[in-house]
Amino acid sequence: MNKTGYISDPFYLRHENEPHPENSGRLTAIQNKIESSKFYNNLKLIQPRKATVEDIARVHDRGYIESVEQSCQNGVRNLDADTVISSDSYEAALLSAGAGLEALDQILAGTINNAFCAVRPPGHHAEKNRAMGFCLFNNVGVVALYAQKVKQLDKVLIFDWDVHHGNGTQHSFYKHSSIFYSSTHQYPFYPGTGDSDETGTGDGLGATLNLPMQAFSGDLDYLNAIEDQLIPAIQNFNPDLIIISAGFDAHENDPLAQIKLSTECYGKMTQKLFKIANEVCDGRILSMLEGGYDYSALADSVQLHVETLLNHHTE
């Protein structure tokens, strides 16, 4: 059995944005499912810490960070048409990014092998200087640059299986040769980025791999793309850490998109990543929640994902 960290915090529920698809009920559903699972006592429960402004500023403009803080303090309700905030949203966003930092510290210390961070607000649409698509700060981006700048890891690979393309993450690292970004997503669809010809620029040319999926794609389409394209790319890139932008809205029951993945597919995708992570980076997988808007499908899929991280063994 692996040492798997599970990170969440009741404070995430204080990012209040009801009525909204990305609401606190998502985390409550996940938490109830995880706590009632047969493996719950085998997880290492970890408290997140708040990311510092310094941590966030590796990805985002300081002026933007300040504007988010002030908007929350001043009672602003919308940062954009899709992104609703409340007075505690800034602190929740710091805690959301900070969950990944704490998870990485414990992975590198050997306390855990891998981790899942049940956080909100999510992050992968957040751009350098603006909120977008329910996201305030780019959680996985903050962790990736912390891994490099503070923890001296050489190469980080981010795989985003959310049904929406992670435009913010892609744009953050489009010129980076040492942070590889790959995404499976419904295309064309919100936010409109993520065509297969978007492969990076300058030093980062070739370090972006988009795997766009047509509406109504299913398990085999995803599993084949991972096996045939992502895994060889991971082997070739040889990262020191794999971060998953783990959105569960490609599920067949999710109301916000038209991809038809089964709950089981999330377990199979996790197995494939687990196997390659053991080959290239000592099993270091750090998974952070992004989307997923059908409570039952979300909770079931997260449970299987976490259980696979905990119990999977390489053959």
C-alpha positions in Angstrom: 0.0 0.0 0.0 1.2 3.5 -0.8 1.3 6.4 1.5 -1.3 8.7 0.0 -1.9 12.1 1.3 -5.4 13.6 1.3 -5.6 17.3 1.7 -8.8 19.4 2.3 -10.1 22.0 4.7 -13.6 23.2 5.8 -12.4 26.7 5.0 -12.9 25.9 1.3 -16.6 25.9 1.9 -16.4 29.6 2.8 -15.7 30.5 -0.9 -19.5 31.2 -1.2 -20.9 31.6 -4.7 -24.3 29.9 -4.7 -26.2 29.5 -7.0 -23.2 28.4 -9.1 -22.1 25.1 -10.6 -18.8 25.3 -8.7 -20.2 25.5 -5.2 -19.4 24.2 -1.8 -21.7 21.1 -2.3 -19.0 19.6 -4.5 -16.5 19.4 -1.7 -19.1 18.2 0.8 -20.0 15.3 -1.6 -16.4 14.4 -2.0 -15.6 14.6 1.7 -18.6 12.5 2.7 -17.6 9.8 0.1 -14.0 9.7 1.2 -14.8 9.6 4.9 -17.3 6.7 4.4 -14.9 4.7 2.2 -13.2 1.6 3.5 -9.7 3.0 2.9 -10.2 6.3 4.7 -8.2 5.3 7.7 -5.3 4.4 5.5 -5.0 7.9 4.1 -2.6 10.4 5.6 -4.8 13.4 6.3 -2.9 16.7 5.8 -3.8 20.3 6.6 -3.1 22.7 3.8 -1.2 25.9 4.5 -1.8 29.2 2.9 0.3 30.1 -0.1 2.2 33.3 0.3 1.8 36.3 -2.1 5.4 35.4 -3.1 4.2 31.9 -4.1 1.3 33.2 -6.1 3.4 35.9 -7.7 5.6 33.4 -9.5 2.6 32.9 -11.8 0.4 36.0 -11.4 1.0 39.7 -11.5 1.2 41.3 -8.1 -1.4 43.9 -9.1 -3.8 41.2 -10.0 -3.3 39.4 -6.7 -4.0 42.6 -4.8 -7.1 43.3 -6.9 -8.5 39.9 -6.0 -7.8 40.5 -2.3 -9.4 44.0 -2.5 -12.4 42.7 -4.4 -13.2 40.2 -1.7 -12.8 42.7 1.0 -15.0 45.2 -0.8 -17.9 43.0 -1.4 -17.5 42.5 -5.1 -19.5 39.5 -6.3 -18.1 38.8 -9.8 -14.5 38.9 -11.0 -15.8 37.9 -14.5 -19.1 36.6 -15.8 -18.4 33.1 -14.6 -16.3 33.7 -11.5 -18.3 34.6 -8.4 -16.6 35.5 -5.1 -17.4 36.3 -1.5 -15.5 37.9 1.4 -13.5 34.7 2.2 -12.7 33.7 -1.4 -9.2 35.3 -1.4 -8.1 33.4 1.7 -9.7 30.2 0.3 -7.7 30.7 -2.9 -4.5 31.0 -1.0 -5.3 27.9 0.9 -6.2 26.1 -2.3 -2.8 26.8 -3.9 -1.1 26.2 -0.6 -2.6 22.7 -0.4 -0.4 21.7 -3.3 2.7 23.3 -1.7 2.2 21.3 1.5 1.6 18.1 -0.4 4.8 18.6 -2.4 6.8 19.2 0.7 5.5 16.0 2.2 6.1 14.0 -1.0 9.7 15.2 -1.2 10.2 14.6 2.5 9.1 11.0 2.0 6.2 11.3 4.4 3.8 10.3 1.5 4.3 8.9 -2.0 1.5 10.8 -3.7 -1.4 13.1 -2.8 -4.9 14.3 -3.8 -5.9 17.9 -2.9 -9.7 18.4 -2.6 -9.6 22.1 -3.0 -11.6 25.0 -4.3 -11.7 27.5 -6.0 -10.1 25.6 -8.9 -7.3 27.0 -10.9 -6.5 26.0 -14.4 -8.3 28.8 -16.3 -6.8 31.6 -14.2 -4.5 33.8 -16.4 -1.5 35.8 -15.3 -3.6 38.9 -14.7 -7.2 37.9 -14.6 -9.7 35.4 -13.1 -11.6 33.2 -15.5 -13.9 30.2 -15.6 -14.5 29.9 -11.8 -10.7 30.2 -11.1 -8.8 32.8 -9.1 -5.2 31.6 -8.9 -3.6 28.8 -11.0 -3.0 26.2 -8.3 -1.0 23.7 -10.3 1.1 26.5 -11.8 1.9 27.8 -8.4 3.0 24.3 -7.3 5.1 23.7 -10.5 7.1 26.9 -10.1 7.5 26.3 -6.3 8.9 22.8 -7.2 11.5 24.4 -9.4 12.4 27.6 -7.7 12.2 26.5 -4.1 12.6 22.7 -4.2 15.1 22.7 -7.0 13.3 20.0 -9.1 14.5 20.2 -12.7 11.4 19.2 -14.7 7.7 19.1 -13.9 4.9 17.6 -16.1 1.3 18.8 -15.7 -1.4 16.6 -17.1 -4.9 18.1 -17.2 -7.8 15.8 -17.7 -10.5 18.3 -16.9 -13.1 18.5 -19.7 -12.2 22.1 -20.4 -8.8 23.1 -21.7 -6.5 24.7 -19.0 -5.8 27.9 -20.9 -4.2 29.6 -17.9 -1.8 26.7 -17.3 -0.9 26.4 -20.9 -0.2 30.2 -21.3 1.8 30.3 -18.0 4.3 27.7 -19.4 4.0 28.1 -23.2 7.6 29.3 -23.4 9.0 27.0 -20.7 11.1 24.0 -21.8 11.2 22.5 -18.3 7.5 22.5 -17.5 5.5 20.2 -19.8 1.8 20.7 -20.2 -0.6 18.2 -21.6 -4.4 18.3 -21.8 -7.3 16.1 -22.8 -10.4 18.2 -23.3 -13.6 18.6 -25.3 -12.8 20.7 -28.4 -14.0 23.0 -29.7 -15.5 24.1 -26.4 -14.9 26.5 -23.6 -12.5 28.3 -23.4 -11.7 27.8 -27.1 -8.0 27.1 -26.7 -6.2 23.7 -26.9 -6.0 22.8 -30.5 -3.4 20.1 -31.3 -1.2 22.6 -33.2 -0.6 24.5 -30.0 2.7 23.0 -29.0 4.6 25.8 -27.3 6.8 28.6 -28.5 10.5 29.6 -28.2 12.3 27.4 -25.7 9.0 25.8 -24.9 8.3 24.5 -28.4 7.3 20.8 -28.1 6.6 21.1 -24.3 2.9 21.5 -24.8 0.8 18.4 -25.9 -2.9 19.0 -26.5 -5.1 16.0 -27.1 -8.4 17.5 -28.1 -11.5 15.3 -28.0 -14.7 15.5 -30.0 -18.0 15.7 -28.1 -19.3 12.2 -27.1 -15.8 10.7 -26.9 -15.6 7.9 -24.4 -13.2 5.8 -22.3 -11.3 4.2 -25.2 -10.6 7.6 -26.9 -9.1 8.9 -23.7 -7.2 5.7 -22.7 -5.8 5.3 -26.2 -4.6 9.0 -26.3 -2.9 8.5 -22.9 -1.3 5.3 -23.9 -0.3 6.3 -27.5 0.7 9.9 -27.0 0.9 11.0 -23.4 2.9 8.1 -22.0 5.6 8.3 -24.7 5.8 12.1 -24.1 6.3 11.5 -20.4 9.0 8.9 -21.0 10.8 11.3 -23.4 10.4 14.3 -21.1 11.4 12.3 -17.9 9.9 14.6 -15.3 10.8 14.8 -11.6 7.2 15.3 -10.6 3.8 14.7 -12.3 1.0 17.0 -11.3 -2.6 16.2 -12.4 -5.2 18.9 -12.9 -7.9 16.5 -11.9 -11.2 17.8 -13.2 -14.0 15.1 -13.2 -16.3 16.9 -15.6 -15.6 14.7 -18.5 -17.8 12.1 -16.8 -20.8 10.9 -18.7 -23.2 12.3 -16.1 -21.7 15.8 -15.9 -24.1 18.6 -16.9 -21.5 21.1 -18.3 -20.0 19.1 -21.2 -20.5 16.3 -23.6 -17.7 13.8 -23.0 -18.8 10.3 -21.9 -16.2 8.9 -19.5 -17.3 6.2 -17.0 -16.3 6.4 -13.4 -14.0 3.4 -14.0 -12.1 5.4 -16.6 -10.7 7.7 -13.9 -9.3 4.7 -12.2 -7.7 3.4 -15.4 -6.2 6.8 -16.2 -4.8 7.0 -12.7 -3.3 3.5 -13.1 -1.5 4.5 -16.3 -0.1 7.6 -14.7 0.8 5.7 -11.6 2.8 3.2 -13.6 4.7 5.8 -15.6 5.3 7.9 -12.5 7.0 4.9 -10.8 9.2 4.5 -13.9 10.3 8.2 -14.2 9.9 10.0 -10.9 9.7 7.6 -8.0 5.9 7.6 -8.1 5.6 11.3 -7.3 2.1 12.3 -8.3 0.4 15.4 -6.9 -3.3 15.6 -8.0 -5.4 18.8 -7.5 -9.1 19.1 -8.0 -10.4 21.2 -10.8 -14.0 20.8 -12.2 -16.7 18.2 -11.8 -20.3 19.3 -11.4 -22.5 16.2 -10.8 -22.1 15.6 -7.1 -22.5 11.8 -7.3 -20.3 11.3 -10.4 -17.7 13.6 -8.9 -17.6 11.9 -5.5 -17.5 8.4 -7.1 -14.7 9.4 -9.5 -12.6 11.1 -6.8 -13.0 8.1 -4.5 -11.8 5.7 -7.2 -8.9 8.1 -8.1 -7.7 8.3 -4.5 -8.2 4.6 -3.9 -6.1 3.8 -7.0 -3.3 6.2 -5.8 -3.4 4.4 -2.4 -3.7 0.8 -3.5 -2.3 0.4 -7.0 0.9 -1.6 -7.4 2.9 -1.7 -10.5 2.9 -5.2 -12.1 
